[in-house]
Amino acid sequence: MPAPADEMAAALAQIRAGADRFRTAARAASGAGELADALRSLHDHRDPDAGVLNAVHALITACADALAACGDPRGPAAAEWLDEAASRVSDGAGEHIDRAREILAGTAPGPAGESR
């Protein structure tokens, strides 16, 4: 069985390759509808556990959990920073993606609160 560091490196290489394919496809998308669907796959407030942002959140949280439990005295402090990073990915980025999708759907409020 490969060492954990090798496993993590291989998994991240696959993630990066998938992200490259996604970027290429997004740039070739024919319109806002296709991109709105893609944004939903990144984050969907109705099913946040299914999105890519949740997967990134889970990756960061796994590292935080491992650091908190590893016995290194620096681990808990580093884990706190990672927990905050994980929250920012899922909450902050997710909120911005949701707003972009609302704009594309025409349901985002305008400057004075009216729908666009």
N, CA, C and O atoms as a GROMACS GRO file, in nm:
protein
  464
    1MET      N    1   0.085  -0.118   0.000
    1MET     CA    2   0.000   0.000   0.000
    1MET      C    3   0.090   0.124   0.000
    1MET      O    4   0.187   0.132   0.075
    2PRO      N    5   0.056   0.221  -0.086
    2PRO     CA    6   0.137   0.344  -0.092
    2PRO      C    7   0.133   0.421   0.040
    2PRO      O    8   0.037   0.411   0.116
    3ALA      N    9   0.237   0.498   0.064
    3ALA     CA   10   0.242   0.584   0.182
    3ALA      C   11   0.134   0.691   0.171
    3ALA      O   12   0.097   0.731   0.060
    4PRO      N   13   0.084   0.738   0.286
    4PRO     CA   14  -0.021   0.841   0.280
    4PRO      C   15   0.018   0.964   0.198
    4PRO      O   16  -0.066   1.018   0.126
    5ALA      N   17   0.143   1.008   0.207
    5ALA     CA   18   0.185   1.125   0.129
    5ALA      C   19   0.173   1.098  -0.021
    5ALA      O   20   0.132   1.185  -0.097
    6ASP      N   21   0.210   0.977  -0.062
    6ASP     CA   22   0.198   0.940  -0.204
    6ASP      C   23   0.053   0.932  -0.246
    6ASP      O   24   0.018   0.976  -0.356
    7GLU      N   25  -0.032   0.878  -0.162
    7GLU     CA   26  -0.176   0.869  -0.191
    7GLU      C   27  -0.237   1.008  -0.205
    7GLU      O   28  -0.314   1.034  -0.297
    8MET      N   29  -0.201   1.098  -0.112
    8MET     CA   30  -0.254   1.235  -0.120
    8MET      C   31  -0.207   1.304  -0.247
    8MET      O   32  -0.286   1.371  -0.314
    9ALA      N   33  -0.079   1.287  -0.283
    9ALA     CA   34  -0.026   1.350  -0.404
    9ALA      C   35  -0.097   1.296  -0.528
    9ALA      O   36  -0.129   1.374  -0.618
   10ALA      N   37  -0.120   1.167  -0.534
   10ALA     CA   38  -0.189   1.108  -0.649
   10ALA      C   39  -0.333   1.157  -0.658
   10ALA      O   40  -0.382   1.188  -0.767
   11ALA      N   41  -0.401   1.163  -0.544
   11ALA     CA   42  -0.539   1.211  -0.543
   11ALA      C   43  -0.547   1.356  -0.588
   11ALA      O   44  -0.635   1.394  -0.665
   12LEU      N   45  -0.455   1.438  -0.539
   12LEU     CA   46  -0.455   1.580  -0.578
   12LEU      C   47  -0.422   1.599  -0.725
   12LEU      O   48  -0.473   1.692  -0.788
   13ALA      N   49  -0.339   1.513  -0.780
   13ALA     CA   50  -0.310   1.520  -0.924
   13ALA      C   51  -0.437   1.494  -1.005
   13ALA      O   52  -0.462   1.560  -1.106
   14GLN      N   53  -0.517   1.398  -0.960
   14GLN     CA   54  -0.644   1.370  -1.028
   14GLN      C   55  -0.740   1.488  -1.015
   14GLN      O   56  -0.809   1.523  -1.111
   15ILE      N   57  -0.744   1.549  -0.898
   15ILE     CA   58  -0.831   1.666  -0.877
   15ILE      C   59  -0.790   1.780  -0.970
   15ILE      O   60  -0.874   1.843  -1.033
   16ARG      N   61  -0.659   1.805  -0.976
   16ARG     CA   62  -0.610   1.913  -1.064
   16ARG      C   63  -0.643   1.884  -1.210
   16ARG      O   64  -0.680   1.975  -1.284
   17ALA      N   65  -0.629   1.759  -1.252
   17ALA     CA   66  -0.661   1.723  -1.391
   17ALA      C   67  -0.810   1.747  -1.418
   17ALA      O   68  -0.847   1.798  -1.524
   18GLY      N   69  -0.894   1.709  -1.323
   18GLY     CA   70  -1.037   1.735  -1.339
   18GLY      C   71  -1.069   1.883  -1.342
   18GLY      O   72  -1.154   1.927  -1.419
   19ALA      N   73  -1.000   1.960  -1.260
   19ALA     CA   74  -1.021   2.105  -1.259
   19ALA      C   75  -0.979   2.167  -1.392
   19ALA      O   76  -1.044   2.258  -1.442
   20ASP      N   77  -0.871   2.117  -1.451
   20ASP     CA   78  -0.828   2.166  -1.582
   20ASP      C   79  -0.935   2.138  -1.687
   20ASP      O   80  -0.965   2.224  -1.770
   21ARG      N   81  -0.992   2.017  -1.685
   21ARG     CA   82  -1.099   1.982  -1.780
   21ARG      C   83  -1.219   2.072  -1.759
   21ARG      O   84  -1.280   2.117  -1.856
   22PHE      N   85  -1.255   2.098  -1.633
   22PHE     CA   86  -1.368   2.184  -1.602
   22PHE      C   87  -1.345   2.325  -1.658
   22PHE      O   88  -1.433   2.382  -1.722
   23ARG      N   89  -1.226   2.381  -1.633
   23ARG     CA   90  -1.194   2.516  -1.683
   23ARG      C   91  -1.205   2.523  -1.834
   23ARG      O   92  -1.261   2.619  -1.888
   24THR      N   93  -1.152   2.424  -1.902
   24THR     CA   94  -1.158   2.422  -2.049
   24THR      C   95  -1.304   2.417  -2.096
   24THR      O   96  -1.341   2.489  -2.189
   25ALA      N   97  -1.383   2.334  -2.034
   25ALA     CA   98  -1.525   2.323  -2.071
   25ALA      C   99  -1.601   2.451  -2.038
   25ALA      O  100  -1.686   2.493  -2.116
   26ALA      N  101  -1.570   2.513  -1.925
   26ALA     CA  102  -1.639   2.637  -1.888
   26ALA      C  103  -1.610   2.747  -1.990
   26ALA      O  104  -1.698   2.824  -2.027
   27ARG      N  105  -1.488   2.753  -2.035
   27ARG     CA  106  -1.451   2.855  -2.134
   27ARG      C  107  -1.519   2.830  -2.268
   27ARG      O  108  -1.540   2.923  -2.345
   28ALA      N  109  -1.553   2.705  -2.296
   28ALA     CA  110  -1.618   2.669  -2.422
   28ALA      C  111  -1.770   2.668  -2.412
   28ALA      O  112  -1.839   2.644  -2.512
   29ALA      N  113  -1.824   2.694  -2.294
   29ALA     CA  114  -1.969   2.690  -2.275
   29ALA      C  115  -2.037   2.789  -2.368
   29ALA      O  116  -1.984   2.896  -2.396
   30SER      N  117  -2.156   2.752  -2.414
   30SER     CA  118  -2.225   2.834  -2.513
   30SER      C  119  -2.311   2.943  -2.451
   30SER      O  120  -2.362   3.029  -2.524
   31GLY      N  121  -2.330   2.942  -2.320
   31GLY     CA  122  -2.413   3.047  -2.263
   31GLY      C  123  -2.427   3.036  -2.113
   31GLY      O  124  -2.372   2.948  -2.048
   32ALA      N  125  -2.504   3.131  -2.060
   32ALA     CA  126  -2.522   3.142  -1.916
   32ALA      C  127  -2.591   3.020  -1.857
   32ALA      O  128  -2.562   2.981  -1.743
   33GLY      N  129  -2.682   2.958  -1.932
   33GLY     CA  130  -2.753   2.840  -1.880
   33GLY      C  131  -2.658   2.725  -1.848
   33GLY      O  132  -2.668   2.663  -1.743
   34GLU      N  133  -2.568   2.699  -1.941
   34GLU     CA  134  -2.469   2.593  -1.917
   34GLU      C  135  -2.381   2.626  -1.796
   34GLU      O  136  -2.351   2.539  -1.714
   35LEU      N  137  -2.342   2.751  -1.787
   35LEU     CA  138  -2.256   2.791  -1.676
   35LEU      C  139  -2.332   2.788  -1.543
   35LEU      O  140  -2.275   2.753  -1.440
   36ALA      N  141  -2.460   2.823  -1.544
   36ALA     CA  142  -2.540   2.815  -1.421
   36ALA      C  143  -2.548   2.671  -1.372
   36ALA      O  144  -2.540   2.646  -1.252
   37ASP      N  145  -2.562   2.577  -1.465
   37ASP     CA  146  -2.564   2.435  -1.427
   37ASP      C  147  -2.429   2.394  -1.368
   37ASP      O  148  -2.423   2.319  -1.270
   38ALA      N  149  -2.322   2.443  -1.428
   38ALA     CA  150  -2.189   2.411  -1.377
   38ALA      C  151  -2.169   2.470  -1.238
   38ALA      O  152  -2.111   2.406  -1.151
   39LEU      N  153  -2.217   2.593  -1.218
   39LEU     CA  154  -2.206   2.654  -1.085
   39LEU      C  155  -2.282   2.574  -0.981
   39LEU      O  156  -2.240   2.563  -0.866
   40ARG      N  157  -2.395   2.518  -1.022
   40ARG     CA  158  -2.473   2.434  -0.929
   40ARG      C  159  -2.392   2.311  -0.888
   40ARG      O  160  -2.402   2.265  -0.774
   41SER      N  161  -2.310   2.258  -0.979
   41SER     CA  162  -2.228   2.143  -0.943
   41SER      C  163  -2.116   2.182  -0.847
   41SER      O  164  -2.065   2.099  -0.772
   42LEU      N  165  -2.076   2.310  -0.851
   42LEU     CA  166  -1.976   2.357  -0.756
   42LEU      C  167  -2.038   2.378  -0.618
   42LEU      O  168  -1.979   2.342  -0.516
   43HIS      N  169  -2.158   2.437  -0.616
   43HIS     CA  170  -2.228   2.460  -0.488
   43HIS      C  171  -2.376   2.477  -0.515
   43HIS      O  172  -2.417   2.557  -0.599
   44ASP      N  173  -2.456   2.401  -0.442
   44ASP     CA  174  -2.601   2.414  -0.450
   44ASP      C  175  -2.653   2.426  -0.309
   44ASP      O  176  -2.646   2.331  -0.231
   45HIS      N  177  -2.706   2.544  -0.274
   45HIS     CA  178  -2.750   2.566  -0.137
   45HIS      C  179  -2.860   2.468  -0.096
   45HIS      O  180  -2.881   2.446   0.023
   46ARG      N  181  -2.930   2.408  -0.192
   46ARG     CA  182  -3.033   2.310  -0.159
   46ARG      C  183  -2.972   2.175  -0.122
   46ARG      O  184  -3.035   2.096  -0.051
   47ASP      N  185  -2.851   2.149  -0.169
   47ASP     CA  186  -2.783   2.023  -0.139
   47ASP      C  187  -2.633   2.048  -0.128
   47ASP      O  188  -2.555   2.002  -0.212
   48PRO      N  189  -2.591   2.123  -0.024
   48PRO     CA  190  -2.450   2.163  -0.015
   48PRO      C  191  -2.353   2.045  -0.003
   48PRO      O  192  -2.236   2.059  -0.038
   49ASP      N  193  -2.399   1.931   0.045
   49ASP     CA  194  -2.310   1.816   0.058
   49ASP      C  195  -2.269   1.758  -0.077
   49ASP      O  196  -2.170   1.685  -0.086
   50ALA      N  197  -2.344   1.789  -0.182
   50ALA     CA  198  -2.316   1.730  -0.313
   50ALA      C  199  -2.216   1.810  -0.394
   50ALA      O  200  -2.162   1.758  -0.492
   51GLY      N  201  -2.189   1.932  -0.359
   51GLY     CA  202  -2.106   2.019  -0.442
   51GLY      C  203  -1.957   1.999  -0.424
   51GLY      O  204  -1.911   1.938  -0.327
   52VAL      N  205  -1.885   2.051  -0.520
   52VAL     CA  206  -1.739   2.045  -0.516
   52VAL      C  207  -1.684   2.122  -0.397
   52VAL      O  208  -1.586   2.080  -0.336
   53LEU      N  209  -1.746   2.236  -0.364
   53LEU     CA  210  -1.697   2.312  -0.249
   53LEU      C  211  -1.702   2.228  -0.121
   53LEU      O  212  -1.612   2.237  -0.038
   54ASN      N  213  -1.805   2.147  -0.107
   54ASN     CA  214  -1.811   2.061   0.011
   54ASN      C  215  -1.697   1.959   0.010
   54ASN      O  216  -1.642   1.926   0.115
   55ALA      N  217  -1.662   1.911  -0.109
   55ALA     CA  218  -1.550   1.817  -0.118
   55ALA      C  219  -1.420   1.884  -0.076
   55ALA      O  220  -1.338   1.824  -0.006
   56VAL      N  221  -1.400   2.009  -0.118
   56VAL     CA  222  -1.279   2.083  -0.078
   56VAL      C  223  -1.283   2.107   0.073
   56VAL      O  224  -1.182   2.091   0.142
   57HIS      N  225  -1.399   2.144   0.124
   57HIS     CA  226  -1.417   2.161   0.269
   57HIS      C  227  -1.377   2.033   0.342
   57HIS      O  228  -1.306   2.038   0.442
   58ALA      N  229  -1.421   1.919   0.292
   58ALA     CA  230  -1.390   1.791   0.356
   58ALA      C  231  -1.241   1.759   0.350
   58ALA      O  232  -1.187   1.702   0.444
   59LEU      N  233  -1.174   1.796   0.240
   59LEU     CA  234  -1.029   1.773   0.229
   59LEU      C  235  -0.954   1.854   0.335
   59LEU      O  236  -0.865   1.803   0.403
   60ILE      N  237  -0.992   1.980   0.347
   60ILE     CA  238  -0.925   2.067   0.444
   60ILE      C  239  -0.954   2.019   0.586
   60ILE      O  240  -0.865   2.017   0.671
   61THR      N  241  -1.078   1.981   0.612
   61THR     CA  242  -1.116   1.933   0.744
   61THR      C  243  -1.044   1.804   0.780
   61THR      O  244  -1.007   1.784   0.896
   62ALA      N  245  -1.023   1.718   0.682
   62ALA     CA  246  -0.949   1.594   0.708
   62ALA      C  247  -0.807   1.625   0.754
   62ALA      O  248  -0.755   1.561   0.846
   63CYS      N  249  -0.743   1.723   0.690
   63CYS     CA  250  -0.609   1.765   0.732
   63CYS      C  251  -0.613   1.826   0.872
   63CYS      O  252  -0.525   1.798   0.954
   64ALA      N  253  -0.714   1.908   0.900
   64ALA     CA  254  -0.727   1.969   1.032
   64ALA      C  255  -0.744   1.863   1.140
   64ALA      O  256  -0.680   1.868   1.244
   65ASP      N  257  -0.831   1.767   1.113
   65ASP     CA  258  -0.854   1.659   1.210
   65ASP      C  259  -0.727   1.578   1.236
   65ASP      O  260  -0.696   1.543   1.349
   66ALA      N  261  -0.654   1.550   1.128
   66ALA     CA  262  -0.530   1.473   1.142
   66ALA      C  263  -0.426   1.552   1.222
   66ALA      O  264  -0.355   1.495   1.305
   67LEU      N  265  -0.417   1.682   1.196
   67LEU     CA  266  -0.322   1.765   1.270
   67LEU      C  267  -0.359   1.774   1.418
   67LEU      O  268  -0.272   1.769   1.505
   68ALA      N  269  -0.487   1.786   1.447
   68ALA     CA  270  -0.530   1.796   1.586
   68ALA      C  271  -0.500   1.669   1.663
   68ALA      O  272  -0.478   1.672   1.784
   69ALA      N  273  -0.497   1.557   1.592
   69ALA     CA  274  -0.478   1.427   1.658
   69ALA      C  275  -0.336   1.372   1.648
   69ALA      O  276  -0.308   1.266   1.704
   70CYS      N  277  -0.246   1.440   1.578
   70CYS     CA  278  -0.115   1.381   1.546
   70CYS      C  279  -0.015   1.382   1.661
   70CYS      O  280   0.087   1.314   1.655
   71GLY      N  281  -0.042   1.459   1.765
   71GLY     CA  282   0.050   1.462   1.878
   71GLY      C  283   0.154   1.571   1.869
   71GLY      O  284   0.225   1.596   1.968
   72ASP      N  285   0.167   1.637   1.757
   72ASP     CA  286   0.259   1.749   1.744
   72ASP      C  287   0.199   1.868   1.819
   72ASP      O  288   0.082   1.899   1.799
   73PRO      N  289   0.275   1.935   1.906
   73PRO     CA  290   0.218   2.047   1.982
   73PRO      C  291   0.170   2.163   1.894
   73PRO      O  292   0.090   2.245   1.939
   74ARG      N  293   0.218   2.172   1.772
   74ARG     CA  294   0.173   2.277   1.680
   74ARG      C  295   0.044   2.240   1.610
   74ARG      O  296  -0.023   2.325   1.552
   75GLY      N  297   0.010   2.113   1.614
   75GLY     CA  298  -0.106   2.062   1.541
   75GLY      C  299  -0.237   2.131   1.572
   75GLY      O  300  -0.306   2.174   1.479
   76PRO      N  301  -0.275   2.144   1.700
   76PRO     CA  302  -0.404   2.208   1.729
   76PRO      C  303  -0.415   2.352   1.678
   76PRO      O  304  -0.521   2.391   1.629
   77ALA      N  305  -0.308   2.430   1.690
   77ALA     CA  306  -0.313   2.568   1.641
   77ALA      C  307  -0.327   2.571   1.488
   77ALA      O  308  -0.404   2.650   1.434
   78ALA      N  309  -0.254   2.485   1.421
   78ALA     CA  310  -0.265   2.478   1.274
   78ALA      C  311  -0.404   2.429   1.235
   78ALA      O  312  -0.462   2.478   1.138
   79ALA      N  313  -0.458   2.335   1.311
   79ALA     CA  314  -0.591   2.281   1.282
   79ALA      C  315  -0.698   2.389   1.293
   79ALA      O  316  -0.794   2.389   1.215
   80GLU      N  317  -0.684   2.480   1.387
   80GLU     CA  318  -0.781   2.590   1.399
   80GLU      C  319  -0.782   2.676   1.274
   80GLU      O  320  -0.889   2.715   1.226
   81TRP      N  321  -0.666   2.706   1.221
   81TRP     CA  322  -0.658   2.785   1.098
   81TRP      C  323  -0.721   2.709   0.982
   81TRP      O  324  -0.790   2.768   0.899
   82LEU      N  325  -0.698   2.580   0.976
   82LEU     CA  326  -0.757   2.500   0.868
   82LEU      C  327  -0.908   2.490   0.882
   82LEU      O  328  -0.980   2.491   0.782
   83ASP      N  329  -0.957   2.480   1.004
   83ASP     CA  330  -1.103   2.478   1.023
   83ASP      C  331  -1.165   2.606   0.971
   83ASP      O  332  -1.271   2.604   0.908
   84GLU      N  333  -1.100   2.719   0.998
   84GLU     CA  334  -1.149   2.848   0.948
   84GLU      C  335  -1.143   2.852   0.795
   84GLU      O  336  -1.235   2.901   0.731
   85ALA      N  337  -1.035   2.800   0.738
   85ALA     CA  338  -1.023   2.796   0.592
   85ALA      C  339  -1.134   2.711   0.531
   85ALA      O  340  -1.193   2.749   0.430
   86ALA      N  341  -1.163   2.598   0.592
   86ALA     CA  342  -1.269   2.510   0.541
   86ALA      C  343  -1.403   2.582   0.545
   86ALA      O  344  -1.482   2.571   0.450
   87SER      N  345  -1.430   2.653   0.653
   87SER     CA  346  -1.556   2.727   0.663
   87SER      C  347  -1.566   2.835   0.557
   87SER      O  348  -1.672   2.856   0.499
   88ARG      N  349  -1.457   2.904   0.533
   88ARG     CA  350  -1.460   3.011   0.432
   88ARG      C  351  -1.485   2.955   0.293
   88ARG      O  352  -1.554   3.018   0.212
   89VAL      N  353  -1.431   2.838   0.265
   89VAL     CA  354  -1.455   2.776   0.134
   89VAL      C  355  -1.603   2.746   0.117
   89VAL      O  356  -1.664   2.785   0.018
   90SER      N  357  -1.660   2.678   0.213
   90SER     CA  358  -1.799   2.635   0.196
   90SER      C  359  -1.898   2.748   0.215
   90SER      O  360  -1.997   2.756   0.143
   91ASP      N  361  -1.874   2.836   0.312
   91ASP     CA  362  -1.970   2.942   0.340
   91ASP      C  363  -1.950   3.063   0.248
   91ASP      O  364  -2.043   3.105   0.178
   92GLY      N  365  -1.831   3.118   0.249
   92GLY     CA  366  -1.805   3.240   0.172
   92GLY      C  367  -1.814   3.219   0.022
   92GLY      O  368  -1.887   3.290  -0.046
   93ALA      N  369  -1.742   3.122  -0.028
   93ALA     CA  370  -1.746   3.097  -0.173
   93ALA      C  371  -1.884   3.048  -0.214
   93ALA      O  372  -1.934   3.085  -0.320
   94GLY      N  373  -1.944   2.965  -0.131
   94GLY     CA  374  -2.079   2.915  -0.163
   94GLY      C  375  -2.180   3.027  -0.174
   94GLY      O  376  -2.264   3.027  -0.264
   95GLU      N  377  -2.173   3.123  -0.084
   95GLU     CA  378  -2.264   3.238  -0.087
   95GLU      C  379  -2.246   3.318  -0.217
   95GLU      O  380  -2.345   3.359  -0.278
   96HIS      N  381  -2.124   3.340  -0.257
   96HIS     CA  382  -2.099   3.416  -0.380
   96HIS      C  383  -2.147   3.339  -0.504
   96HIS      O  384  -2.201   3.399  -0.596
   97ILE      N  385  -2.127   3.209  -0.505
   97ILE     CA  386  -2.177   3.128  -0.617
   97ILE      C  387  -2.330   3.133  -0.621
   97ILE      O  388  -2.388   3.145  -0.729
   98ASP      N  389  -2.393   3.123  -0.505
   98ASP     CA  390  -2.540   3.133  -0.501
   98ASP      C  391  -2.588   3.265  -0.558
   98ASP      O  392  -2.684   3.268  -0.634
   99ARG      N  393  -2.522   3.377  -0.521
   99ARG     CA  394  -2.563   3.507  -0.572
   99ARG      C  395  -2.546   3.514  -0.724
   99ARG      O  396  -2.632   3.569  -0.793
  100ALA      N  397  -2.437   3.460  -0.776
  100ALA     CA  398  -2.416   3.459  -0.921
  100ALA      C  399  -2.526   3.379  -0.991
  100ALA      O  400  -2.576   3.421  -1.095
  101ARG      N  401  -2.562   3.266  -0.934
  101ARG     CA  402  -2.669   3.185  -0.992
  101ARG      C  403  -2.802   3.258  -0.987
  101ARG      O  404  -2.882   3.248  -1.081
  102GLU      N  405  -2.828   3.333  -0.881
  102GLU     CA  406  -2.952   3.411  -0.873
  102GLU      C  407  -2.955   3.519  -0.982
  102GLU      O  408  -3.059   3.542  -1.043
  103ILE      N  409  -2.843   3.581  -1.006
  103ILE     CA  410  -2.836   3.682  -1.113
  103ILE      C  411  -2.866   3.617  -1.247
  103ILE      O  412  -2.945   3.670  -1.326
  104LEU      N  413  -2.805   3.502  -1.272
  104LEU     CA  414  -2.828   3.433  -1.399
  104LEU      C  415  -2.973   3.387  -1.414
  104LEU      O  416  -3.025   3.381  -1.525
  105ALA      N  417  -3.037   3.355  -1.303
  105ALA     CA  418  -3.177   3.312  -1.306
  105ALA      C  419  -3.274   3.429  -1.308
  105ALA      O  420  -3.394   3.411  -1.326
  106GLY      N  421  -3.221   3.551  -1.291
  106GLY     CA  422  -3.307   3.669  -1.288
  106GLY      C  423  -3.382   3.687  -1.158
  106GLY      O  424  -3.482   3.758  -1.154
  107THR      N  425  -3.335   3.622  -1.050
  107THR     CA  426  -3.403   3.633  -0.922
  107THR      C  427  -3.327   3.716  -0.820
  107THR      O  428  -3.373   3.732  -0.707
  108ALA      N  429  -3.212   3.768  -0.858
  108ALA     CA  430  -3.134   3.850  -0.764
  108ALA      C  431  -3.196   3.988  -0.754
  108ALA      O  432  -3.243   4.043  -0.854
  109PRO      N  433  -3.198   4.046  -0.635
  109PRO     CA  434  -3.252   4.181  -0.622
  109PRO      C  435  -3.164   4.282  -0.692
  109PRO      O  436  -3.042   4.269  -0.695
  110GLY      N  437  -3.228   4.383  -0.748
  110GLY     CA  438  -3.155   4.491  -0.812
  110GLY      C  439  -3.108   4.592  -0.710
  110GLY      O  440  -3.120   4.568  -0.590
  111PRO      N  441  -3.056   4.704  -0.754
  111PRO     CA  442  -2.999   4.804  -0.664
  111PRO      C  443  -3.098   4.855  -0.560
  111PRO      O  444  -3.060   4.884  -0.447
  112ALA      N  445  -3.225   4.868  -0.599
  112ALA     CA  446  -3.325   4.920  -0.504
  112ALA      C  447  -3.412   4.808  -0.447
  112ALA      O  448  -3.519   4.834  -0.391
  113GLY      N  449  -3.367   4.685  -0.461
  113GLY     CA  450  -3.442   4.572  -0.407
  113GLY      C  451  -3.538   4.509  -0.505
  113GLY      O  452  -3.599   4.407  -0.474
  114GLU      N  453  -3.555   4.570  -0.625
  114GLU     CA  454  -3.647   4.510  -0.722
  114GLU      C  455  -3.577   4.396  -0.796
  114GLU      O  456  -3.455   4.396  -0.809
  115SER      N  457  -3.654   4.300  -0.843
  115SER     CA  458  -3.598   4.188  -0.919
  115SER      C  459  -3.551   4.235  -1.054
  115SER      O  460  -3.604   4.329  -1.112
  116ARG      N  461  -3.448   4.166  -1.102
  116ARG     CA  462  -3.394   4.201  -1.235
  116ARG      C  463  -3.466   4.122  -1.339
  116ARG      O  464  -3.436   4.136  -1.458
   0.00000   0.00000   0.00000
